[in-house]
């Protein structure tokens, strides 16, 4: 006798399913208020976003600063009329 494989999916927790993926997708579409992400997934994504923000800030601070709009009184070396 074989044992049932453990799964983290929400699909097995839905009682109205007939065993078909299409039915679960339909139920999920009709009941968006009952479908939520797991706390583990939410915590993981929050951590990823924090890490991403820290890395972005570090990149911005270590990068070379450039002048976006130089003063109009300076010489224009590109040859374009001012």
N, C-alpha and C positions, 0 to 999 in steps of 0.2 A: 504494500500500500504506500502510495506516495503522499508526502505532506504538501500542503499549499505553500507556495513561495511567498515570502514576506514582501510587501510593497509599500511605498510611501504615497502612492497615488490616491487621490480623492475618489477615483472611479469606484473602488470597492466599497466605499462608505455610503454610497447612495443606495437607498433601499428600493427605489422605483425602477432601477435599471433592469433590462431584460437580458443583459449580457452583451449588448452590442454597443460599440463605441459611439455610433450615431445617436443612439438614445440618450446617452450621457451628455453629449454635446448639445442636444436639443433641450434637455432638462436644464443644463447650465445656462443656456441662452435665455430660457424662460424665467429662471430664478436667480438673477444676478446678486440679489441681496443675501442669499444663502451660501454663495460661493466666496470664500475668503482665502487668502494665502496663509500658509502655516506660519506660526510665530518664528520658527527656525529660518524659513526663507526670508521673512521680513527683516529679521535681525542680520542675516547674512548680507542682504542688499544694503541696509543702512551702513554696515561696516565698510562695504565696498565703496559706497559713495563718499564716506568720510576720507578713506584712503585716497580716492581719486582727487578730492578737493585739496588735500595736503600736498599731493604730488604736483598738481597744477600750480598751486601757490609757490612751491619751491622752484618750478620751472620759470615762472614769471619773475621771481626775485633774482634768479641767477642769470637771466637773459640780458642781452645787451639793450640798453635803452636807446631809442631813436627819437628824433624830433619829427613829429608828424606834420606840423605846420610851421615851417621856419619863418622867421620875420621877413616881411616883404621888402625891407630895406637892404637885405643882404644881396650879394652878387648872384646872378642866376647863371651857373656854369653850363647848363644843358643847352643853352642857345634859344630857349623859347622866349617869346615876347612876354613881358609882364603887364 
